[in-house]
Amino acid sequence: MVHPYLRRREGKEAVIYPKPELEKVLGKTLGVPLFQEQAMRVAIACAGLPERSRSTQKKHGDLQTYRRRLEIPR
């Protein structure tokens, strides 16, 4: 994933975000997920889960409602 980032940083490749809400998550790395924290934030953004509620959701077991959005097989 480093090579796409370098090409984008040099202006050789267009910066593309698959979903508009990912621009906030991947903006600093020009649309390329480079860090583990970004992978978690991408999943949260795609599931529509508010960041502050992720620990509450985990604690109460309500993550099943987001399983389809993330396409995680059981």
mmCIF file of the N, C-alpha and C atoms, coordinates in Angstrom:
data_MODEL
# 
_entry.id   MODEL 
# 
loop_
_atom_site.group_PDB 
_atom_site.id 
_atom_site.type_symbol 
_atom_site.label_atom_id 
_atom_site.label_alt_id 
_atom_site.label_comp_id 
_atom_site.label_asym_id 
_atom_site.label_entity_id 
_atom_site.label_seq_id 
_atom_site.pdbx_PDB_ins_code 
_atom_site.Cartn_x 
_atom_site.Cartn_y 
_atom_site.Cartn_z 
_atom_site.occupancy 
_atom_site.B_iso_or_equiv 
_atom_site.pdbx_formal_charge 
_atom_site.auth_seq_id 
_atom_site.auth_comp_id 
_atom_site.auth_asym_id 
_atom_site.auth_atom_id 
_atom_site.pdbx_PDB_model_num 
ATOM 1   N N  . MET A 1 1  ? 0.817   -1.200  0.000   1.00 0.00 ? 1  MET A N  1 
ATOM 2   C CA . MET A 1 1  ? 0.000   0.000   0.000   1.00 0.00 ? 1  MET A CA 1 
ATOM 3   C C  . MET A 1 1  ? 0.858   1.261   0.000   1.00 0.00 ? 1  MET A C  1 
ATOM 4   N N  . VAL A 1 2  ? 2.139   1.122   0.253   1.00 0.00 ? 2  VAL A N  1 
ATOM 5   C CA . VAL A 1 2  ? 2.999   2.294   0.286   1.00 0.00 ? 2  VAL A CA 1 
ATOM 6   C C  . VAL A 1 2  ? 3.168   2.894   -1.108  1.00 0.00 ? 2  VAL A C  1 
ATOM 7   N N  . HIS A 1 3  ? 3.251   2.052   -2.126  1.00 0.00 ? 3  HIS A N  1 
ATOM 8   C CA . HIS A 1 3  ? 3.475   2.555   -3.484  1.00 0.00 ? 3  HIS A CA 1 
ATOM 9   C C  . HIS A 1 3  ? 2.335   3.445   -3.984  1.00 0.00 ? 3  HIS A C  1 
ATOM 10  N N  . PRO A 1 4  ? 1.048   3.062   -3.788  1.00 0.00 ? 4  PRO A N  1 
ATOM 11  C CA . PRO A 1 4  ? -0.016  3.992   -4.197  1.00 0.00 ? 4  PRO A CA 1 
ATOM 12  C C  . PRO A 1 4  ? 0.057   5.321   -3.443  1.00 0.00 ? 4  PRO A C  1 
ATOM 13  N N  . TYR A 1 5  ? 0.400   5.256   -2.170  1.00 0.00 ? 5  TYR A N  1 
ATOM 14  C CA . TYR A 1 5  ? 0.520   6.493   -1.393  1.00 0.00 ? 5  TYR A CA 1 
ATOM 15  C C  . TYR A 1 5  ? 1.615   7.391   -1.982  1.00 0.00 ? 5  TYR A C  1 
ATOM 16  N N  . LEU A 1 6  ? 2.761   6.804   -2.299  1.00 0.00 ? 6  LEU A N  1 
ATOM 17  C CA . LEU A 1 6  ? 3.859   7.592   -2.850  1.00 0.00 ? 6  LEU A CA 1 
ATOM 18  C C  . LEU A 1 6  ? 3.500   8.191   -4.207  1.00 0.00 ? 6  LEU A C  1 
ATOM 19  N N  . ARG A 1 7  ? 2.815   7.407   -5.053  1.00 0.00 ? 7  ARG A N  1 
ATOM 20  C CA . ARG A 1 7  ? 2.399   7.938   -6.358  1.00 0.00 ? 7  ARG A CA 1 
ATOM 21  C C  . ARG A 1 7  ? 1.418   9.088   -6.182  1.00 0.00 ? 7  ARG A C  1 
ATOM 22  N N  . ARG A 1 8  ? 0.507   8.958   -5.230  1.00 0.00 ? 8  ARG A N  1 
ATOM 23  C CA . ARG A 1 8  ? -0.472  10.020  -4.991  1.00 0.00 ? 8  ARG A CA 1 
ATOM 24  C C  . ARG A 1 8  ? 0.204   11.256  -4.408  1.00 0.00 ? 8  ARG A C  1 
ATOM 25  N N  . ARG A 1 9  ? 1.160   11.049  -3.540  1.00 0.00 ? 9  ARG A N  1 
ATOM 26  C CA . ARG A 1 9  ? 1.871   12.171  -2.925  1.00 0.00 ? 9  ARG A CA 1 
ATOM 27  C C  . ARG A 1 9  ? 2.653   12.953  -3.977  1.00 0.00 ? 9  ARG A C  1 
ATOM 28  N N  . GLU A 1 10 ? 3.170   12.249  -4.967  1.00 0.00 ? 10 GLU A N  1 
ATOM 29  C CA . GLU A 1 10 ? 3.929   12.900  -6.044  1.00 0.00 ? 10 GLU A CA 1 
ATOM 30  C C  . GLU A 1 10 ? 3.034   13.440  -7.152  1.00 0.00 ? 10 GLU A C  1 
ATOM 31  N N  . GLY A 1 11 ? 1.730   13.221  -7.055  1.00 0.00 ? 11 GLY A N  1 
ATOM 32  C CA . GLY A 1 11 ? 0.802   13.718  -8.053  1.00 0.00 ? 11 GLY A CA 1 
ATOM 33  C C  . GLY A 1 11 ? 0.712   12.862  -9.297  1.00 0.00 ? 11 GLY A C  1 
ATOM 34  N N  . LYS A 1 12 ? 1.244   11.651  -9.255  1.00 0.00 ? 12 LYS A N  1 
ATOM 35  C CA . LYS A 1 12 ? 1.219   10.746  -10.404 1.00 0.00 ? 12 LYS A CA 1 
ATOM 36  C C  . LYS A 1 12 ? -0.063  9.921   -10.463 1.00 0.00 ? 12 LYS A C  1 
ATOM 37  N N  . GLU A 1 13 ? -0.821  9.920   -9.403  1.00 0.00 ? 13 GLU A N  1 
ATOM 38  C CA . GLU A 1 13 ? -2.055  9.133   -9.324  1.00 0.00 ? 13 GLU A CA 1 
ATOM 39  C C  . GLU A 1 13 ? -3.111  9.972   -8.619  1.00 0.00 ? 13 GLU A C  1 
ATOM 40  N N  . ALA A 1 14 ? -4.342  9.852   -9.072  1.00 0.00 ? 14 ALA A N  1 
ATOM 41  C CA . ALA A 1 14 ? -5.441  10.616  -8.473  1.00 0.00 ? 14 ALA A CA 1 
ATOM 42  C C  . ALA A 1 14 ? -5.802  10.058  -7.098  1.00 0.00 ? 14 ALA A C  1 
ATOM 43  N N  . VAL A 1 15 ? -6.186  10.953  -6.195  1.00 0.00 ? 15 VAL A N  1 
ATOM 44  C CA . VAL A 1 15 ? -6.658  10.552  -4.868  1.00 0.00 ? 15 VAL A CA 1 
ATOM 45  C C  . VAL A 1 15 ? -8.138  10.222  -4.986  1.00 0.00 ? 15 VAL A C  1 
ATOM 46  N N  . ILE A 1 16 ? -8.483  8.987   -4.647  1.00 0.00 ? 16 ILE A N  1 
ATOM 47  C CA . ILE A 1 16 ? -9.866  8.518   -4.769  1.00 0.00 ? 16 ILE A CA 1 
ATOM 48  C C  . ILE A 1 16 ? -10.309 7.933   -3.436  1.00 0.00 ? 16 ILE A C  1 
ATOM 49  N N  . TYR A 1 17 ? -11.509 8.320   -3.007  1.00 0.00 ? 17 TYR A N  1 
ATOM 50  C CA . TYR A 1 17 ? -12.106 7.768   -1.795  1.00 0.00 ? 17 TYR A CA 1 
ATOM 51  C C  . TYR A 1 17 ? -13.327 6.955   -2.226  1.00 0.00 ? 17 TYR A C  1 
ATOM 52  N N  . PRO A 1 18 ? -13.373 5.659   -1.899  1.00 0.00 ? 18 PRO A N  1 
ATOM 53  C CA . PRO A 1 18 ? -14.498 4.820   -2.319  1.00 0.00 ? 18 PRO A CA 1 
ATOM 54  C C  . PRO A 1 18 ? -15.847 5.321   -1.817  1.00 0.00 ? 18 PRO A C  1 
ATOM 55  N N  . LYS A 1 19 ? -15.858 5.941   -0.645  1.00 0.00 ? 19 LYS A N  1 
ATOM 56  C CA . LYS A 1 19 ? -17.065 6.526   -0.071  1.00 0.00 ? 19 LYS A CA 1 
ATOM 57  C C  . LYS A 1 19 ? -16.699 7.902   0.470   1.00 0.00 ? 19 LYS A C  1 
ATOM 58  N N  . PRO A 1 20 ? -17.585 8.870   0.369   1.00 0.00 ? 20 PRO A N  1 
ATOM 59  C CA . PRO A 1 20 ? -17.266 10.222  0.838   1.00 0.00 ? 20 PRO A CA 1 
ATOM 60  C C  . PRO A 1 20 ? -16.870 10.266  2.320   1.00 0.00 ? 20 PRO A C  1 
ATOM 61  N N  . GLU A 1 21 ? -17.500 9.433   3.157   1.00 0.00 ? 21 GLU A N  1 
ATOM 62  C CA . GLU A 1 21 ? -17.186 9.461   4.593   1.00 0.00 ? 21 GLU A CA 1 
ATOM 63  C C  . GLU A 1 21 ? -15.770 8.963   4.907   1.00 0.00 ? 21 GLU A C  1 
ATOM 64  N N  . LEU A 1 22 ? -15.129 8.319   3.931   1.00 0.00 ? 22 LEU A N  1 
ATOM 65  C CA . LEU A 1 22 ? -13.772 7.834   4.157   1.00 0.00 ? 22 LEU A CA 1 
ATOM 66  C C  . LEU A 1 22 ? -12.714 8.920   3.976   1.00 0.00 ? 22 LEU A C  1 
ATOM 67  N N  . GLU A 1 23 ? -13.105 10.050  3.421   1.00 0.00 ? 23 GLU A N  1 
ATOM 68  C CA . GLU A 1 23 ? -12.147 11.143  3.247   1.00 0.00 ? 23 GLU A CA 1 
ATOM 69  C C  . GLU A 1 23 ? -11.623 11.618  4.599   1.00 0.00 ? 23 GLU A C  1 
ATOM 70  N N  . LYS A 1 24 ? -12.482 11.656  5.591   1.00 0.00 ? 24 LYS A N  1 
ATOM 71  C CA . LYS A 1 24 ? -12.063 12.064  6.934   1.00 0.00 ? 24 LYS A CA 1 
ATOM 72  C C  . LYS A 1 24 ? -11.075 11.056  7.529   1.00 0.00 ? 24 LYS A C  1 
ATOM 73  N N  . VAL A 1 25 ? -11.303 9.782   7.267   1.00 0.00 ? 25 VAL A N  1 
ATOM 74  C CA . VAL A 1 25 ? -10.466 8.713   7.825   1.00 0.00 ? 25 VAL A CA 1 
ATOM 75  C C  . VAL A 1 25 ? -9.133  8.591   7.079   1.00 0.00 ? 25 VAL A C  1 
ATOM 76  N N  . LEU A 1 26 ? -9.185  8.693   5.754   1.00 0.00 ? 26 LEU A N  1 
ATOM 77  C CA . LEU A 1 26 ? -8.001  8.433   4.930   1.00 0.00 ? 26 LEU A CA 1 
ATOM 78  C C  . LEU A 1 26 ? -7.385  9.684   4.313   1.00 0.00 ? 26 LEU A C  1 
ATOM 79  N N  . GLY A 1 27 ? -7.829  10.840  4.739   1.00 0.00 ? 27 GLY A N  1 
ATOM 80  C CA . GLY A 1 27 ? -7.363  12.093  4.144   1.00 0.00 ? 27 GLY A CA 1 
ATOM 81  C C  . GLY A 1 27 ? -5.866  12.325  4.266   1.00 0.00 ? 27 GLY A C  1 
ATOM 82  N N  . LYS A 1 28 ? -5.296  12.073  5.431   1.00 0.00 ? 28 LYS A N  1 
ATOM 83  C CA . LYS A 1 28 ? -3.866  12.331  5.640   1.00 0.00 ? 28 LYS A CA 1 
ATOM 84  C C  . LYS A 1 28 ? -2.985  11.402  4.821   1.00 0.00 ? 28 LYS A C  1 
ATOM 85  N N  . THR A 1 29 ? -3.491  10.210  4.498   1.00 0.00 ? 29 THR A N  1 
ATOM 86  C CA . THR A 1 29 ? -2.702  9.257   3.714   1.00 0.00 ? 29 THR A CA 1 
ATOM 87  C C  . THR A 1 29 ? -3.216  9.159   2.284   1.00 0.00 ? 29 THR A C  1 
ATOM 88  N N  . LEU A 1 30 ? -3.912  10.213  1.846   1.00 0.00 ? 30 LEU A N  1 
ATOM 89  C CA . LEU A 1 30 ? -4.348  10.372  0.449   1.00 0.00 ? 30 LEU A CA 1 
ATOM 90  C C  . LEU A 1 30 ? -5.197  9.206   -0.065  1.00 0.00 ? 30 LEU A C  1 
ATOM 91  N N  . GLY A 1 31 ? -6.083  8.706   0.795   1.00 0.00 ? 31 GLY A N  1 
ATOM 92  C CA . GLY A 1 31 ? -7.016  7.657   0.384   1.00 0.00 ? 31 GLY A CA 1 
ATOM 93  C C  . GLY A 1 31 ? -6.472  6.247   0.471   1.00 0.00 ? 31 GLY A C  1 
ATOM 94  N N  . VAL A 1 32 ? -5.261  6.092   1.012   1.00 0.00 ? 32 VAL A N  1 
ATOM 95  C CA . VAL A 1 32 ? -4.637  4.769   1.120   1.00 0.00 ? 32 VAL A CA 1 
ATOM 96  C C  . VAL A 1 32 ? -4.558  4.392   2.600   1.00 0.00 ? 32 VAL A C  1 
ATOM 97  N N  . PRO A 1 33 ? -5.170  3.263   2.997   1.00 0.00 ? 33 PRO A N  1 
ATOM 98  C CA . PRO A 1 33 ? -5.069  2.850   4.401   1.00 0.00 ? 33 PRO A CA 1 
ATOM 99  C C  . PRO A 1 33 ? -3.664  2.302   4.691   1.00 0.00 ? 33 PRO A C  1 
ATOM 100 N N  . LEU A 1 34 ? -2.911  3.009   5.514   1.00 0.00 ? 34 LEU A N  1 
ATOM 101 C CA . LEU A 1 34 ? -1.548  2.606   5.833   1.00 0.00 ? 34 LEU A CA 1 
ATOM 102 C C  . LEU A 1 34 ? -1.395  2.101   7.259   1.00 0.00 ? 34 LEU A C  1 
ATOM 103 N N  . PHE A 1 35 ? -2.280  2.515   8.138   1.00 0.00 ? 35 PHE A N  1 
ATOM 104 C CA . PHE A 1 35 ? -2.118  2.212   9.556   1.00 0.00 ? 35 PHE A CA 1 
ATOM 105 C C  . PHE A 1 35 ? -3.272  1.342   10.072  1.00 0.00 ? 35 PHE A C  1 
ATOM 106 N N  . GLN A 1 36 ? -2.980  0.534   11.091  1.00 0.00 ? 36 GLN A N  1 
ATOM 107 C CA . GLN A 1 36 ? -3.981  -0.358  11.667  1.00 0.00 ? 36 GLN A CA 1 
ATOM 108 C C  . GLN A 1 36 ? -5.191  0.426   12.180  1.00 0.00 ? 36 GLN A C  1 
ATOM 109 N N  . GLU A 1 37 ? -4.952  1.551   12.803  1.00 0.00 ? 37 GLU A N  1 
ATOM 110 C CA . GLU A 1 37 ? -6.039  2.380   13.317  1.00 0.00 ? 37 GLU A CA 1 
ATOM 111 C C  . GLU A 1 37 ? -6.982  2.807   12.186  1.00 0.00 ? 37 GLU A C  1 
ATOM 112 N N  . GLN A 1 38 ? -6.432  3.073   11.011  1.00 0.00 ? 38 GLN A N  1 
ATOM 113 C CA . GLN A 1 38 ? -7.265  3.453   9.880   1.00 0.00 ? 38 GLN A CA 1 
ATOM 114 C C  . GLN A 1 38 ? -8.184  2.316   9.458   1.00 0.00 ? 38 GLN A C  1 
ATOM 115 N N  . ALA A 1 39 ? -7.702  1.083   9.523   1.00 0.00 ? 39 ALA A N  1 
ATOM 116 C CA . ALA A 1 39 ? -8.544  -0.065  9.152   1.00 0.00 ? 39 ALA A CA 1 
ATOM 117 C C  . ALA A 1 39 ? -9.767  -0.134  10.054  1.00 0.00 ? 39 ALA A C  1 
ATOM 118 N N  . MET A 1 40 ? -9.570  0.090   11.341  1.00 0.00 ? 40 MET A N  1 
ATOM 119 C CA . MET A 1 40 ? -10.686 0.074   12.283  1.00 0.00 ? 40 MET A CA 1 
ATOM 120 C C  . MET A 1 40 ? -11.647 1.232   11.994  1.00 0.00 ? 40 MET A C  1 
ATOM 121 N N  . ARG A 1 41 ? -11.110 2.393   11.729  1.00 0.00 ? 41 ARG A N  1 
ATOM 122 C CA . ARG A 1 41 ? -11.962 3.552   11.455  1.00 0.00 ? 41 ARG A CA 1 
ATOM 123 C C  . ARG A 1 41 ? -12.718 3.414   10.130  1.00 0.00 ? 41 ARG A C  1 
ATOM 124 N N  . VAL A 1 42 ? -12.112 2.759   9.151   1.00 0.00 ? 42 VAL A N  1 
ATOM 125 C CA . VAL A 1 42 ? -12.793 2.490   7.877   1.00 0.00 ? 42 VAL A CA 1 
ATOM 126 C C  . VAL A 1 42 ? -13.997 1.598   8.136   1.00 0.00 ? 42 VAL A C  1 
ATOM 127 N N  . ALA A 1 43 ? -13.815 0.547   8.921   1.00 0.00 ? 43 ALA A N  1 
ATOM 128 C CA . ALA A 1 43 ? -14.922 -0.360  9.244   1.00 0.00 ? 43 ALA A CA 1 
ATOM 129 C C  . ALA A 1 43 ? -16.038 0.378   9.969   1.00 0.00 ? 43 ALA A C  1 
ATOM 130 N N  . ILE A 1 44 ? -15.677 1.233   10.902  1.00 0.00 ? 44 ILE A N  1 
ATOM 131 C CA . ILE A 1 44 ? -16.671 2.002   11.660  1.00 0.00 ? 44 ILE A CA 1 
ATOM 132 C C  . ILE A 1 44 ? -17.427 2.951   10.730  1.00 0.00 ? 44 ILE A C  1 
ATOM 133 N N  . ALA A 1 45 ? -16.702 3.632   9.848   1.00 0.00 ? 45 ALA A N  1 
ATOM 134 C CA . ALA A 1 45 ? -17.341 4.575   8.925   1.00 0.00 ? 45 ALA A CA 1 
ATOM 135 C C  . ALA A 1 45 ? -18.267 3.855   7.947   1.00 0.00 ? 45 ALA A C  1 
ATOM 136 N N  . CYS A 1 46 ? -17.839 2.710   7.434   1.00 0.00 ? 46 CYS A N  1 
ATOM 137 C CA . CYS A 1 46 ? -18.657 1.970   6.467   1.00 0.00 ? 46 CYS A CA 1 
ATOM 138 C C  . CYS A 1 46 ? -19.894 1.356   7.103   1.00 0.00 ? 46 CYS A C  1 
ATOM 139 N N  . ALA A 1 47 ? -19.802 1.009   8.377   1.00 0.00 ? 47 ALA A N  1 
ATOM 140 C CA . ALA A 1 47 ? -20.950 0.427   9.080   1.00 0.00 ? 47 ALA A CA 1 
ATOM 141 C C  . ALA A 1 47 ? -21.913 1.494   9.566   1.00 0.00 ? 47 ALA A C  1 
ATOM 142 N N  . GLY A 1 48 ? -21.479 2.739   9.541   1.00 0.00 ? 48 GLY A N  1 
ATOM 143 C CA . GLY A 1 48 ? -22.326 3.818   10.035  1.00 0.00 ? 48 GLY A CA 1 
ATOM 144 C C  . GLY A 1 48 ? -22.408 3.843   11.549  1.00 0.00 ? 48 GLY A C  1 
ATOM 145 N N  . LEU A 1 49 ? -21.414 3.270   12.203  1.00 0.00 ? 49 LEU A N  1 
ATOM 146 C CA . LEU A 1 49 ? -21.382 3.203   13.661  1.00 0.00 ? 49 LEU A CA 1 
ATOM 147 C C  . LEU A 1 49 ? -20.683 4.443   14.207  1.00 0.00 ? 49 LEU A C  1 
ATOM 148 N N  . PRO A 1 50 ? -21.357 5.204   15.053  1.00 0.00 ? 50 PRO A N  1 
ATOM 149 C CA . PRO A 1 50 ? -20.690 6.367   15.644  1.00 0.00 ? 50 PRO A CA 1 
ATOM 150 C C  . PRO A 1 50 ? -19.498 5.906   16.484  1.00 0.00 ? 50 PRO A C  1 
ATOM 151 N N  . GLU A 1 51 ? -18.359 6.573   16.358  1.00 0.00 ? 51 GLU A N  1 
ATOM 152 C CA . GLU A 1 51 ? -17.140 6.157   17.060  1.00 0.00 ? 51 GLU A CA 1 
ATOM 153 C C  . GLU A 1 51 ? -17.324 6.056   18.563  1.00 0.00 ? 51 GLU A C  1 
ATOM 154 N N  . ARG A 1 52 ? -18.038 6.963   19.128  1.00 0.00 ? 52 ARG A N  1 
ATOM 155 C CA . ARG A 1 52 ? -18.190 6.981   20.592  1.00 0.00 ? 52 ARG A CA 1 
ATOM 156 C C  . ARG A 1 52 ? -18.987 5.786   21.089  1.00 0.00 ? 52 ARG A C  1 
ATOM 157 N N  . SER A 1 53 ? -19.806 5.190   20.241  1.00 0.00 ? 53 SER A N  1 
ATOM 158 C CA . SER A 1 53 ? -20.661 4.106   20.713  1.00 0.00 ? 53 SER A CA 1 
ATOM 159 C C  . SER A 1 53 ? -20.055 2.730   20.485  1.00 0.00 ? 53 SER A C  1 
ATOM 160 N N  . ARG A 1 54 ? -18.886 2.623   19.856  1.00 0.00 ? 54 ARG A N  1 
ATOM 161 C CA . ARG A 1 54 ? -18.345 1.304   19.545  1.00 0.00 ? 54 ARG A CA 1 
ATOM 162 C C  . ARG A 1 54 ? -18.092 0.471   20.791  1.00 0.00 ? 54 ARG A C  1 
ATOM 163 N N  . SER A 1 55 ? -17.606 1.071   21.885  1.00 0.00 ? 55 SER A N  1 
ATOM 164 C CA . SER A 1 55 ? -17.375 0.290   23.101  1.00 0.00 ? 55 SER A CA 1 
ATOM 165 C C  . SER A 1 55 ? -18.704 -0.113  23.734  1.00 0.00 ? 55 SER A C  1 
ATOM 166 N N  . THR A 1 56 ? -19.694 0.765   23.667  1.00 0.00 ? 56 THR A N  1 
ATOM 167 C CA . THR A 1 56 ? -21.011 0.442   24.195  1.00 0.00 ? 56 THR A CA 1 
ATOM 168 C C  . THR A 1 56 ? -21.645 -0.680  23.389  1.00 0.00 ? 56 THR A C  1 
ATOM 169 N N  . GLN A 1 57 ? -21.529 -0.620  22.062  1.00 0.00 ? 57 GLN A N  1 
ATOM 170 C CA . GLN A 1 57 ? -22.085 -1.661  21.209  1.00 0.00 ? 57 GLN A CA 1 
ATOM 171 C C  . GLN A 1 57 ? -21.434 -3.008  21.520  1.00 0.00 ? 57 GLN A C  1 
ATOM 172 N N  . LYS A 1 58 ? -20.131 -3.004  21.680  1.00 0.00 ? 58 LYS A N  1 
ATOM 173 C CA . LYS A 1 58 ? -19.407 -4.237  21.963  1.00 0.00 ? 58 LYS A CA 1 
ATOM 174 C C  . LYS A 1 58 ? -19.844 -4.800  23.310  1.00 0.00 ? 58 LYS A C  1 
ATOM 175 N N  . LYS A 1 59 ? -19.977 -3.944  24.285  1.00 0.00 ? 59 LYS A N  1 
ATOM 176 C CA . LYS A 1 59 ? -20.349 -4.354  25.640  1.00 0.00 ? 59 LYS A CA 1 
ATOM 177 C C  . LYS A 1 59 ? -21.727 -4.985  25.672  1.00 0.00 ? 59 LYS A C  1 
ATOM 178 N N  . HIS A 1 60 ? -22.657 -4.442  24.903  1.00 0.00 ? 60 HIS A N  1 
ATOM 179 C CA . HIS A 1 60 ? -24.035 -4.920  24.930  1.00 0.00 ? 60 HIS A CA 1 
ATOM 180 C C  . HIS A 1 60 ? -24.354 -5.920  23.826  1.00 0.00 ? 60 HIS A C  1 
ATOM 181 N N  . GLY A 1 61 ? -23.394 -6.226  22.987  1.00 0.00 ? 61 GLY A N  1 
ATOM 182 C CA . GLY A 1 61 ? -23.594 -7.237  21.957  1.00 0.00 ? 61 GLY A CA 1 
ATOM 183 C C  . GLY A 1 61 ? -24.477 -6.815  20.800  1.00 0.00 ? 61 GLY A C  1 
ATOM 184 N N  . ASP A 1 62 ? -24.578 -5.549  20.518  1.00 0.00 ? 62 ASP A N  1 
ATOM 185 C CA . ASP A 1 62 ? -25.442 -5.061  19.444  1.00 0.00 ? 62 ASP A CA 1 
ATOM 186 C C  . ASP A 1 62 ? -24.728 -4.951  18.107  1.00 0.00 ? 62 ASP A C  1 
ATOM 187 N N  . LEU A 1 63 ? -23.545 -5.491  17.988  1.00 0.00 ? 63 LEU A N  1 
ATOM 188 C CA . LEU A 1 63 ? -22.803 -5.388  16.738  1.00 0.00 ? 63 LEU A CA 1 
ATOM 189 C C  . LEU A 1 63 ? -23.413 -6.235  15.626  1.00 0.00 ? 63 LEU A C  1 
ATOM 190 N N  . GLN A 1 64 ? -24.301 -7.144  15.963  1.00 0.00 ? 64 GLN A N  1 
ATOM 191 C CA . GLN A 1 64 ? -24.957 -7.981  14.949  1.00 0.00 ? 64 GLN A CA 1 
ATOM 192 C C  . GLN A 1 64 ? -25.706 -7.126  13.933  1.00 0.00 ? 64 GLN A C  1 
ATOM 193 N N  . THR A 1 65 ? -26.223 -6.003  14.368  1.00 0.00 ? 65 THR A N  1 
ATOM 194 C CA . THR A 1 65 ? -26.971 -5.134  13.452  1.00 0.00 ? 65 THR A CA 1 
ATOM 195 C C  . THR A 1 65 ? -26.074 -4.532  12.375  1.00 0.00 ? 65 THR A C  1 
ATOM 196 N N  . TYR A 1 66 ? -24.773 -4.497  12.608  1.00 0.00 ? 66 TYR A N  1 
ATOM 197 C CA . TYR A 1 66 ? -23.831 -3.921  11.653  1.00 0.00 ? 66 TYR A CA 1 
ATOM 198 C C  . TYR A 1 66 ? -23.126 -4.976  10.812  1.00 0.00 ? 66 TYR A C  1 
ATOM 199 N N  . ARG A 1 67 ? -23.334 -6.231  11.124  1.00 0.00 ? 67 ARG A N  1 
ATOM 200 C CA . ARG A 1 67 ? -22.650 -7.327  10.431  1.00 0.00 ? 67 ARG A CA 1 
ATOM 201 C C  . ARG A 1 67 ? -22.912 -7.279  8.929   1.00 0.00 ? 67 ARG A C  1 
ATOM 202 N N  . ARG A 1 68 ? -24.163 -7.063  8.508   1.00 0.00 ? 68 ARG A N  1 
ATOM 203 C CA . ARG A 1 68 ? -24.493 -7.026  7.074   1.00 0.00 ? 68 ARG A CA 1 
ATOM 204 C C  . ARG A 1 68 ? -23.807 -5.861  6.372   1.00 0.00 ? 68 ARG A C  1 
ATOM 205 N N  . ARG A 1 69 ? -23.740 -4.728  7.033   1.00 0.00 ? 69 ARG A N  1 
ATOM 206 C CA . ARG A 1 69 ? -23.111 -3.560  6.417   1.00 0.00 ? 69 ARG A CA 1 
ATOM 207 C C  . ARG A 1 69 ? -21.626 -3.790  6.160   1.00 0.00 ? 69 ARG A C  1 
ATOM 208 N N  . LEU A 1 70 ? -20.988 -4.537  7.039   1.00 0.00 ? 70 LEU A N  1 
ATOM 209 C CA . LEU A 1 70 ? -19.562 -4.801  6.903   1.00 0.00 ? 70 LEU A CA 1 
ATOM 210 C C  . LEU A 1 70 ? -19.289 -6.064  6.097   1.00 0.00 ? 70 LEU A C  1 
ATOM 211 N N  . GLU A 1 71 ? -20.326 -6.839  5.795   1.00 0.00 ? 71 GLU A N  1 
ATOM 212 C CA . GLU A 1 71 ? -20.214 -8.089  5.059   1.00 0.00 ? 71 GLU A CA 1 
ATOM 213 C C  . GLU A 1 71 ? -19.228 -9.046  5.703   1.00 0.00 ? 71 GLU A C  1 
ATOM 214 N N  . ILE A 1 72 ? -19.388 -9.233  7.002   1.00 0.00 ? 72 ILE A N  1 
ATOM 215 C CA . ILE A 1 72 ? -18.535 -10.159 7.751   1.00 0.00 ? 72 ILE A CA 1 
ATOM 216 C C  . ILE A 1 72 ? -19.256 -11.497 7.815   1.00 0.00 ? 72 ILE A C  1 
ATOM 217 N N  . PRO A 1 73 ? -18.652 -12.572 7.292   1.00 0.00 ? 73 PRO A N  1 
ATOM 218 C CA . PRO A 1 73 ? -19.306 -13.879 7.377   1.00 0.00 ? 73 PRO A CA 1 
ATOM 219 C C  . PRO A 1 73 ? -19.337 -14.382 8.808   1.00 0.00 ? 73 PRO A C  1 
ATOM 220 N N  . ARG A 1 74 ? -20.392 -15.090 9.123   1.00 0.00 ? 74 ARG A N  1 
ATOM 221 C CA . ARG A 1 74 ? -20.529 -15.622 10.486  1.00 0.00 ? 74 ARG A CA 1 
ATOM 222 C C  . ARG A 1 74 ? -19.651 -16.817 10.696  1.00 0.00 ? 74 ARG A C  1 
# 
